Amino acid sequence: MLGRTLKAVRQNAVAWLALFVALTGTSIAASHYVITSTKQIKPTVLRQLHGANGREGPPGKTGLRGESGEKGERGTPGSEGKQGPKGETGAKGENGSALAYAHISALAVVNEAKGFEGAKVDIASGAENAGIYCISSLGFTPHSVVVTADARGTTEPAFATASLGKSKYLEEQHEKAKTLCPGFTEVTVEVWQRKSSTFETQNTPFFISIN
């Protein structure tokens, strides 16, 4: 038995020696060549690990979107504000200062008037003087006058002018200005309507206020 063993050892000595060297060499290499720095790695291998020219590699794909959270509950509505206290009634305003006011019709009829008692409103004589109204016998001395054409009395655009005494238009445009209005004229009103491309005096209702 011993003889057979010795014979097998002699016949396989080279194989046993090779196995021993391989085993011991692997353990030595493993303990001797542990990588502790990138300097131990070949530059070409490092470039492959880090990417070309040492730059960072491309970003990875976007991950899956997470699920939406549950919808929050609706908050409690706030309480309704209280109604404020009622304001006090303001003081009564003073009466207007106009001494006289009225609505005069196209044919010189006085309506809705105050301070026109005994006053005279005449249309200047002559068909060419339509729209020229002469007011006299007011019973007080007028200091200012405001007049507005009544747009309800015409389908054409219209406006009105007023003057204390006889107007400049009446005196300059008419040779018989002194006789166009009867008596002493205290206020002159001229109401103008559009005719074609111009404006001409035309009998038209108007509102007037005198102080």
Phi, psi and chi 1 to 4 in degrees:
 res  aa     phi    psi   chi1   chi2   chi3   chi4
   1 MET       -  -46.8 -178.1   67.3  179.5      -
   2 LEU   -64.2  -36.8 -179.7   59.5      -      -
   3 GLY   -64.3  -39.9      -      -      -      -
   4 ARG   -63.5  -39.8  -66.6  179.5  179.8  177.3
   5 THR   -63.1  -46.7  -58.9      -      -      -
   6 LEU   -62.8  -39.9  -68.2  174.0      -      -
   7 LYS   -63.5  -39.3 -176.5  178.5 -179.5  179.6
   8 ALA   -67.5  -36.7      -      -      -      -
   9 VAL   -66.5  -42.7  169.1      -      -      -
  10 ARG   -64.7  -39.3  -75.3 -164.1  -61.8  -89.2
  11 GLN   -69.2  -29.3  -68.2  176.1  -11.7      -
  12 ASN  -113.6   21.1  -62.8  -72.2      -      -
  13 ALA   -59.5  -42.8      -      -      -      -
  14 VAL   -64.4  -41.2  175.5      -      -      -
  15 ALA   -64.1  -43.4      -      -      -      -
  16 TRP   -63.4  -39.2  -72.9  107.9      -      -
  17 LEU   -64.3  -42.1 -180.0   60.6      -      -
  18 ALA   -63.8  -40.4      -      -      -      -
  19 LEU   -63.3  -40.8  177.3   60.4      -      -
  20 PHE   -64.2  -45.3  174.7   77.5      -      -
  21 VAL   -64.0  -39.8  171.3      -      -      -
  22 ALA   -63.4  -43.0      -      -      -      -
  23 LEU   -67.3  -46.4  -68.1  173.8      -      -
  24 THR   -69.1  -35.8   55.7      -      -      -
  25 GLY   -65.0  -38.1      -      -      -      -
  26 THR   -65.4  -42.7  -57.8      -      -      -
  27 SER   -67.4  -37.4   62.3      -      -      -
  28 ILE   -66.0  -44.4  -68.0  171.6      -      -
  29 ALA   -63.5  -38.9      -      -      -      -
  30 ALA   -65.4  -37.2      -      -      -      -
  31 SER   -84.5  -22.0   61.6      -      -      -
  32 HIS   -94.0  -27.2 -171.0  -89.3      -      -
  33 TYR  -115.2   47.0  -69.2   99.2      -      -
  34 VAL   -73.2  129.6  175.6      -      -      -
  35 ILE   -82.6  117.6  -62.7  174.6      -      -
  36 THR  -117.4   -4.1   59.9      -      -      -
  37 SER  -153.3  153.5  172.8      -      -      -
  38 THR   -69.0  -15.4   55.4      -      -      -
  39 LYS   -66.8  -19.4  -65.9  179.2  178.9 -179.9
  40 GLN   -82.3   -7.2  -63.4  174.8 -104.1      -
  41 ILE  -101.5  139.4  -56.6  174.5      -      -
  42 LYS   -61.3  135.7 -167.8  175.3 -178.6  179.7
  43 PRO   -54.3  -39.6  -26.8   35.2      -      -
  44 THR   -63.5  -34.5   56.1      -      -      -
  45 VAL   -69.7  -39.3  176.9      -      -      -
  46 LEU   -62.2  -41.1  -78.7  175.7      -      -
  47 ARG   -62.1  -36.8  -79.1 -163.6  -65.2  -89.3
  48 GLN   -67.8  -34.8  -67.1  178.0   -1.8      -
  49 LEU   -72.3  -40.4  -66.5  173.9      -      -
  50 HIS   -92.2  -11.7  -70.1  -69.3      -      -
  51 GLY    98.6  172.4      -      -      -      -
  52 ALA   -64.4  139.9      -      -      -      -
  53 ASN    55.8   21.1  -60.3  -37.2      -      -
  54 GLY    73.8   11.0      -      -      -      -
  55 ARG   -84.3  163.2  -62.1  176.4 -177.7  174.1
  56 GLU   -68.0  146.4  -65.5 -176.4    0.3      -
  57 GLY   -71.4  168.6      -      -      -      -
  58 PRO   -64.2  148.6   23.9  -33.8      -      -
  59 PRO   -65.6  151.3   24.4  -34.0      -      -
  60 GLY   -73.9  167.8      -      -      -      -
  61 LYS   -66.5  150.2  -64.4 -177.7  179.0  179.3
  62 THR   -65.1  136.7  -55.6      -      -      -
  63 GLY   -72.5  168.6      -      -      -      -
  64 LEU   -65.0  143.8  -62.8  176.1      -      -
  65 ARG   -72.5  135.6 -177.4  174.7 -179.9  179.0
  66 GLY   -71.5  160.0      -      -      -      -
  67 GLU   -70.9  146.8  -62.8 -179.8   -0.3      -
  68 SER   -69.4  143.4  -59.6      -      -      -
  69 GLY   -74.3  168.7      -      -      -      -
  70 GLU   -70.2  145.2  -63.8 -179.1    0.1      -
  71 LYS   -67.9  132.1 -175.3  176.4 -179.8 -179.7
  72 GLY   -70.5  157.2      -      -      -      -
  73 GLU   -74.6  149.2  -63.7 -179.2    0.9      -
  74 ARG   -70.7  137.0 -174.9  172.6 -179.2  177.6
  75 GLY   -70.2  162.2      -      -      -      -
  76 THR   -74.1  129.1  -55.2      -      -      -
  77 PRO   -64.9  145.7   22.9  -32.7      -      -
  78 GLY   -70.8  162.2      -      -      -      -
  79 SER   -75.2  147.4   56.9      -      -      -
  80 GLU   -73.5  137.2 -175.2  177.7   -9.0      -
  81 GLY   -68.4  155.7      -      -      -      -
  82 LYS   -81.5  147.6  -63.6 -179.3  179.9  179.2
  83 GLN   -71.4  135.6 -176.3  175.7   -7.9      -
  84 GLY   -69.7  164.2      -      -      -      -
  85 PRO   -69.4  151.3   24.9  -34.1      -      -
  86 LYS   -70.6  133.9 -176.3  177.3 -179.7 -179.3
  87 GLY   -70.3  157.4      -      -      -      -
  88 GLU   -77.0  151.4  -62.8  179.9   -0.9      -
  89 THR   -69.0  131.5  -57.3      -      -      -
  90 GLY   -68.8  163.0      -      -      -      -
  91 ALA   -68.5  146.9      -      -      -      -
  92 LYS   -68.8  131.3 -176.3  178.3 -179.7  179.9
  93 GLY   -72.3  158.0      -      -      -      -
  94 GLU   -74.2  155.8  -62.2  179.8   -1.5      -
  95 ASN   -63.9  150.0  -66.1  -31.0      -      -
  96 GLY   -58.7  154.6      -      -      -      -
  97 SER   -90.7   -2.6   59.2      -      -      -
  98 ALA   -62.0  129.3      -      -      -      -
  99 LEU   -76.4  -29.5  -62.1  177.4      -      -
 100 ALA  -153.3  144.3      -      -      -      -
 101 TYR  -151.6  157.7   57.2   81.2      -      -
 102 ALA  -169.6  163.7      -      -      -      -
 103 HIS  -108.9  121.8  176.0  -91.4      -      -
 104 ILE  -106.2  128.1  -50.4  -62.8      -      -
 105 SER   -76.0  171.2   73.2      -      -      -
 106 ALA   -60.1  -28.1      -      -      -      -
 107 LEU   -99.5   21.7  -61.6  178.2      -      -
 108 ALA    70.8   29.7      -      -      -      -
 109 VAL   -91.3  130.8  177.0      -      -      -
 110 VAL   -86.0  129.5  178.1      -      -      -
 111 ASN  -132.7  156.7  -59.6  -57.6      -      -
 112 GLU    45.2   53.9  -54.7  170.0    9.4      -
 113 ALA  -108.3  156.2      -      -      -      -
 114 LYS  -139.8  132.1  168.0 -166.6  170.4 -177.0
 115 GLY    79.5    6.7      -      -      -      -
 116 PHE  -101.8   13.0  -91.0   78.2      -      -
 117 GLU   -63.7  122.5  -63.2   81.7    1.9      -
 118 GLY    83.8   -4.9      -      -      -      -
 119 ALA   -75.4  154.3      -      -      -      -
 120 LYS  -116.2  133.7  -65.4  178.8   60.5  178.1
 121 VAL  -125.2  115.8 -178.7      -      -      -
 122 ASP  -124.1  149.6  -61.0  -67.2      -      -
 123 ILE   -91.4  133.2  -61.0  174.8      -      -
 124 ALA   -54.3  139.7      -      -      -      -
 125 SER   -66.3  147.8   59.8      -      -      -
 126 GLY    99.9  133.8      -      -      -      -
 127 ALA   -60.2  -31.2      -      -      -      -
 128 GLU   -72.7   -8.4   71.5  -81.2    8.7      -
 129 ASN  -104.9   19.6  -60.4  -43.2      -      -
 130 ALA   -57.6  143.0      -      -      -      -
 131 GLY    87.3    1.8      -      -      -      -
 132 ILE  -107.8  113.7  -59.3  175.6      -      -
 133 TYR  -110.3  132.1  -61.6   84.6      -      -
 134 CYS  -112.8  122.2  -54.3      -      -      -
 135 ILE  -112.7  131.1  -58.1  173.8      -      -
 136 SER  -145.7  174.1   58.9      -      -      -
 137 SER    58.8   44.7  -56.7      -      -      -
 138 LEU   -73.1  -27.2  -74.5  170.4      -      -
 139 GLY    89.7    2.1      -      -      -      -
 140 PHE  -153.1  165.6   61.1   88.4      -      -
 141 THR   -91.0  114.4  -58.0      -      -      -
 142 PRO   -75.1  142.5   27.2  -33.0      -      -
 143 HIS  -116.1  -23.7  -64.8   91.0      -      -
 144 SER  -154.3  154.4   64.3      -      -      -
 145 VAL  -144.6  140.9   56.4      -      -      -
 146 VAL  -128.7  134.0  177.6      -      -      -
 147 VAL  -136.8  146.0   64.7      -      -      -
 148 THR  -138.8  132.1  -54.5      -      -      -
 149 ALA   -68.0  140.8      -      -      -      -
 150 ASP   -87.5  105.6 -175.7   -2.9      -      -
 151 ALA   -65.8  -15.2      -      -      -      -
 152 ARG   -72.0  -15.0  -62.7  172.2  -60.9  178.8
 153 GLY   -94.9    5.0      -      -      -      -
 154 THR  -155.4  150.4  175.4      -      -      -
 155 THR   -92.9   -9.1   57.6      -      -      -
 156 GLU   -98.1  152.8  -64.6  -67.5  -25.9      -
 157 PRO   -58.4  139.9  -23.6   33.6      -      -
 158 ALA  -146.5  154.5      -      -      -      -
 159 PHE  -148.0  164.6   67.0   93.3      -      -
 160 ALA  -131.7  149.5      -      -      -      -
 161 THR  -126.9  154.0   58.0      -      -      -
 162 ALA  -140.6  149.1      -      -      -      -
 163 SER  -141.3  148.4  -55.9      -      -      -
 164 LEU   -78.0  130.1  -65.6  175.4      -      -
 165 GLY    75.0 -156.2      -      -      -      -
 166 LYS   -81.8  136.7  -70.1 -173.4  178.4 -178.4
 167 SER   -72.0  158.1   68.3      -      -      -
 168 LYS   -63.7  -36.7 -171.0  173.3 -177.6  179.3
 169 TYR   -60.4  -44.0  169.9   79.8      -      -
 170 LEU   -63.7  -38.6 -168.4   63.5      -      -
 171 GLU   -76.7  -37.1  -67.7  179.6  -14.9      -
 172 GLU   -86.7  -33.2  -68.5 -175.8   -7.0      -
 173 GLN   -91.7   -9.7  -58.6  -61.6  -32.9      -
 174 HIS  -129.0  124.7  -62.0  -88.3      -      -
 175 GLU   -66.5  -30.6  -64.3  179.3   -3.3      -
 176 LYS  -100.1   37.2  -61.1  179.5  179.8  179.9
 177 ALA   -57.0  -34.9      -      -      -      -
 178 LYS   -66.6  -24.7  -65.1 -178.8  179.5  179.8
 179 THR  -109.3   -0.1   60.1      -      -      -
 180 LEU   -69.8  -36.6  -72.0  176.6      -      -
 181 CYS  -114.7  129.2  -65.9      -      -      -
 182 PRO   -71.4  147.3   26.8  -34.2      -      -
 183 GLY    65.0 -160.1      -      -      -      -
 184 PHE   -89.7  112.0  176.3   73.4      -      -
 185 THR   -81.1  122.6  -60.6      -      -      -
 186 GLU   -95.2  -30.5  -63.8  173.4  -74.1      -
 187 VAL  -141.3  135.6  174.4      -      -      -
 188 THR  -115.1  132.1  -56.5      -      -      -
 189 VAL  -121.7  133.9  175.0      -      -      -
 190 GLU  -125.7  122.9  -68.5  144.2   -1.7      -
 191 VAL  -109.5  128.3 -172.0      -      -      -
 192 TRP  -114.4  137.3  -55.1   75.2      -      -
 193 GLN  -122.6  152.3  -75.3 -171.3   34.4      -
 194 ARG   -76.3  130.9 -174.5  175.1   66.0 -178.7
 195 LYS  -127.7  109.5  -66.3  -66.6 -178.6 -178.0
 196 SER    58.6 -115.7  -61.2      -      -      -
 197 SER  -102.8    4.6   59.2      -      -      -
 198 THR  -128.1  173.9   61.7      -      -      -
 199 PHE  -113.3  139.1  -81.5   83.8      -      -
 200 GLU  -132.8  152.7  -61.4  177.6    1.3      -
 201 THR   -68.8  130.5   55.2      -      -      -
 202 GLN  -140.7  146.9  -63.3  -70.1  -33.7      -
 203 ASN   -62.8  114.8  -68.8  -16.1      -      -
 204 THR  -146.6  137.9  -51.4      -      -      -
 205 PRO   -65.8  154.6   23.3  -32.8      -      -
 206 PHE  -154.0  162.3   60.5   90.9      -      -
 207 PHE  -106.2  142.8  -61.8   93.4      -      -
 208 ILE  -138.7  142.5 -173.7  170.3      -      -
 209 SER  -134.9  130.1  176.1      -      -      -
 210 ILE  -125.9  138.6  -54.3  173.2      -      -
 211 ASN  -124.3      -  -84.3  -42.9      -      -
